[in-house]
Every structure is written in structure tokens, then in C-alpha cells.
Amino acid sequence: MAELRKDPVSDRWVIISTERGKRPTDFGSVSVADEAGESKSCPFCEGNEAKTPYEILAWRKPGTLSNSAGWEVRVIPNKFPALQIEGEVNRQGSGVFDMMSGIGAHEVIIESPRHNVNLPDMEDEQIDRVLWAYKQRILDLEKDKRFRYILVFKNYGKAAGASLSHPHSQLIATPITPRYVKMELTKSREYFLEKERCIFCDIIRQELGEFTRVVYEQEFFVALTPYASRFPFEIWILPRRHEFGFQIMPDERRMLLARCIKEVLKRLKKTLNDPPYNFVLHTAPNPVTRPGKPHYWGTIQYDYHWHIEIIPRLTSIAGFEWGSGLYINPTAPEEAAKYLREIEI
Amino acid sequence: MAELRKDPVSDRWVIISTERGKRPTDFGSVSVADEAGESKSCPFCEGNEAKTPYEILAWRKPGTLSNSAGWEVRVIPNKFPALQIEGEVNRQGSGVFDMMSGIGAHEVIIESPRHNVNLPDMEDEQIDRVLWAYKQRILDLEKDKRFRYILVFKNYGKAAGASLSHPHSQLIATPITPRYVKMELTKSREYFLEKERCIFCDIIRQELGEFTRVVYEQEFFVALTPYASRFPFEIWILPRRHEFGFQIMPDERRMLLARCIKEVLKRLKKTLNDPPYNFVLHTAPNPVTRPGKPHYWGTIQYDYHWHIEIIPRLTSIAGFEWGSGLYINPTAPEEAAKYLREIEI
């Protein structure tokens, strides 16, 4: 029989519809590999640096110049930003409505100079450099007092919203905290105040004990399909020990995370024939600053537990979900985890 | 410049990205008319009643028999239900997780015996019969103490999740209240407790005053593009006077609603070349019952204000939105309303 399950962090109920029980081969999704296209005209390819805005950050070979060849990872402003970097955040009311000016940063992290090598096929070192770039950009942007949150995400494949096939992630710095992260922050705080334990730590402990939804584990990280997965083959990667922010993770652990991401994405690719997916980093919000106070004066949300959420884009049936917020997931997370765990890579 | 706007009911921030300013012709969406397909094998067509489960309700010509020809609107159980009608709602905990059995109703409202006539092209009387069926089914199902909410919705076009092209809506009765409705209920209650006014009534008053986001108005109903629209050409239809539930609306007003729905969908169809859309009825939840108490004992949420939300499915760019809950809308609602208001139909 179908089950209704509640995600303990977001308090979101989901219908796990096992009757419809969809297996990996039941999703007729396009393999992203077929979308690769040409690299000659690609603005993200090495040698085409003049086609992009000036770089903000790059991992470069010694002696190479900015905005020229010789980089491994390169961060540039998005040419068509959703938010604009210059200006003040004017908060205004208008009757019942609230608004603020669309101030923020919108950047692109080019993950490789090569056009056709995606995360699961990169060297661990290369993924580590991508994570290094995430960290540097978060640490830099969170100093900007206008911003509340730095959201790092990746759209892989056209169906996931990628307009260019060259491997890249994006980040958006916003003057507000995105809704789902905020719900998690609120719940983490409430749970901690009540129990003096982290809700994510409790979930991880239970998941490792039951081991029905674990996809992959190593000393510092665990990947699992969440109990109340909204989407088939949804995966979360979490640090096993409590840590509120990705950006404060010690550098020496980054390589282990790189390995975990690679392992998980390799499994996902093999199991579902290179599906499109979205990848979102959920980390603690920027420390709140106050005029005249040092940067780290405000509330740091120590009770949060950062993680990465991966959502394969397999179903377009999200019909009334958009209007109601009630999701129907045709693949039980236990099934998904089993497929992902047992596939040979 | 782009703007961040907050929806006062859901407290959801949205980025209205006017730089990207998309006009109706910029959306390369498929016209649903091209999907119609064959009617011969369609289980929803008149004459094919034997191909469906037994009917629950029908608007029939006098003297015709159940499950035979002679109906105008017909309600049947969904052949592939997301939730199952028989059984008890077992609520259980398992460590940090909560679940309940997947009990509920999942029904299909066939809106017409004809295969190719959709809502905007129906007679007013036919739309009125569809709304009559919604009402009858809600009133019947809300007596079932296992259910908290009856969600009526419509997926129009494949991109919106419709698997059959014959005009139909659906309803799902659930043992929980869907998330977005719940958020609205909570906010309506808080707002009312603070101000002794309905938040939706305040919005309607302001919208009719400003008249920049109004699509259509008549004596009892108004259609508008919400201030913090998540999606391009999102439209809400609301009763102008306070009313907590669709199901308690006096019958004589239903024809006016039918006319309003027709008018709005006609405008949407013409402006965007017959786009796919989702349509969700947000009404007050079922009255809470307690053992030994009469049915209407519990809390009826008088401070809610029912409405219909229409979401055209124009963009598949909802990439990181799924992971963050932060929406980027490339069409300002004022622009959308202007197009919808000024189109000749």
C-alpha cells in the first residue's frame, strides 16, 4: 500500500506511491550525454576566455594570466544575472505587500577547462578544486552585509535547466534566505532547543542503524535517499559529524567529500543512464552583522547541519504538486537506495 | 532592475527578473490543441463507460442508466490511484520519522462527454455542472472522518501532467492538509487574530484599487496575477466577498464563477497559444470531527478565503527552485495582467 511520510526537517508530507512502483528503466528520460554539443563556440572552454565577463577567481597554473588559458576552475559573473550586484537593498512596503530591490550576486563556476568531462568522470583533485572555489566564493560574499545567503547549485542537463552543456555550477547571493533552507533552519533550531541534539545528527544515526536508505558511506560522509523523498532517486550527502556550514569544513576533509560526490554521481549516472539533475548546497546562512560590530557578531546558526541535495529530473508529472506542495513519489527511497547501492561501477 | 517580492499569504519571496522580461511569444511551449489524439479508444468518451471503474456521481439526462451513455459530467475513481480508499489511517512513528498509511480517495471528474471541447470552449452551463460535481464530491468526502482535505485540481496538457487528453479534473482526499494550503491557513489565522480582517480581502481591496494586476472582474469574482507570482502568467481567481470555502458557495453564484473561469481560460489560451496549465482549488479544510461529537463540532476555518490558482507550464527552467524554494519569474505580473486584460477574445 502507498504510504504518507513526513520529512522531519521540513515537516513536508509526501505520498510514496509504491503501487506505481517505478524502477530505473521506467523513466524515459533523455541521457544528458547526448546533449553535449560543440565545444568550438563554447564560451566556457579553455581558449575562449574573451567570450566571458572578467573572472572573479580561478585555480591557475603558475605564471598564467587572468582571463587567459591555463586554469583548472574559473569563476565568472553570470552574463544574464537574475540579480544585480550594484546598489542598495531597499526594503519597502506597499500596502499588504513587501518588496526589496533585486540586489545580489549571480556567478558561474566553470568546473573544468574541458567541454565534455563531467563530475563523475573527473579526477578527485579536480572536484576538490571545484569545492575549493565554492568555499572561496562563499567566504568572500558572506562578508557583504547586503546578503543573507549564498546558494550554490548545479543544473545538469537541459531538463534540469542548464542552457550550456560545459560542466558548470552557479551561485546566487541573495538578501533573503531561500525558503527551503529557512524551513530547515527553523526546524533545526526548534529541535535543538527542545532536545539539545541536532535533528540531522539524529536522522543520520537512525539511517546508519537501519541501513535501508544508505547509498554510500565513508568515514566522514554519508549519502542516503531521504525517508520522505519528494522525487524518485533523490539523494542527500551529509557530513557524519555535526558541522553547521560547508564553508567552515577543514580543507583536508574536502578531498573526502569530492570522493563521495564522485561516487554518488557515478552510481546515479550508471543506474539511470546519465539523467539530468539539480544539486543544491544547503549550508548555514551568512552570519548576521550589525553596524559598528565585528563581522562575526551576530547569530551563527550552530544547530544547523549542512548537506547537499541531489534531485534527478526524471518525472515531469509534478502536476498539482506545484499548486499544492504535496508530492507523489512513485519510487520508494528504499528501492532507490538499493539500486544505487548495488549497481556495479 | 529585478525585484524581490514577498507573497503576504505564504511569506514566500520571489525574484521578479524583469531584465529577462519574457513576453508571451518568448515561451516556446507546445500548444495543447496539437495533443488531442484519437477519441475512439478514449475511456472517458461517451459510449465507452465500460472501460472505466463504476461511476460515483454523474449529471445525467432523465431516464439514463448509470455507467451508460446520457451523461454530461461523470465522476469515477482513478484507475491508478495515488492513495487507496479502503483501510484505516494508521499513524505511526519510527524514530525521528512519522508516517501514516496511504489512505485517501483519488477520483476523476470527466468534464464533458465530448473528447475535444475544453473549458474555455464549453457552454457556461457545462462549466457550472463541472463545478457542481466538485461541490458534491467535496461535501460527500468531507464527511469521511479519515480525511482532512479534499484537493480538486486539473492538469491540462502533457507538460502539466495530463496522461489523457479528454477534458477532466481530479480530486484527491488526503488524511493531511497539503502544504501550501496549510501555509495559507496558518497565515490567514494569524492575520485575522492580529487585525480582525481577512488577508485575502485586504489583498483584493488593494488590487482592485491599484488595478495593475487585475485580469478580469465582475460583481462576485476577480481574477488577478498575484503580486509575488512564482510563475509567468500565474492567475488567481477569488470571490470578492469573504467566503471560507468553495463548497459553501450558494448555488446561484456558481454560474458567475463558471463565466469567470471561462473568461480567464479563454484569455490565457489566446494570449499564450493554448498553453498547458495546472489549476488547483484552495478551499478550507474539512471540519475537524471528534468521536461522539456531531460532524460540525470542530474548527471551521472561517478566516480562510477560498480561491483557484492557475499555473501555466511555460518554463522548464525551474532548476534550483526545486531545491531551494526560491523562484525566479521572468515575467512581471503587471506585464502578464496587461497582456491577459487587453487581448481580444
Interface residues (C-beta under 8 A of the other chain):
Chain A: M1 A2 E3 L4 R5 K6 P8 R12 W13 I15 I16 S17 E19 R20 F80 P81 A82 L83 Q84 G87 G95 V96 F97 D98 M99 M100 S101 G102 L151 F153 N155 A159 A160 G161 A162 Q170 I172 T174 P175 I176 P178 R179 Y180 V181 M183 I199 D202 I203 Q206 Y227 A228 F231 N278 F279 V280 E309 I311 S316 I317 A318 G319 F320 W322 G323 S324 G325 L326 I328
Chain B: M1 A2 E3 L4 R5 K6 P8 R12 W13 I15 I16 S17 E19 R20 F80 P81 A82 L83 Q84 G87 G95 V96 F97 D98 M99 M100 S101 G102 L151 F153 N155 K158 A159 A160 G161 A162 Q170 I172 T174 P175 I176 P178 R179 Y180 V181 M183 I199 D202 I203 Q206 Y227 A228 F231 N278 F279 V280 E309 I311 S316 I317 A318 G319 F320 W322 G323 S324 G325 L326 I328
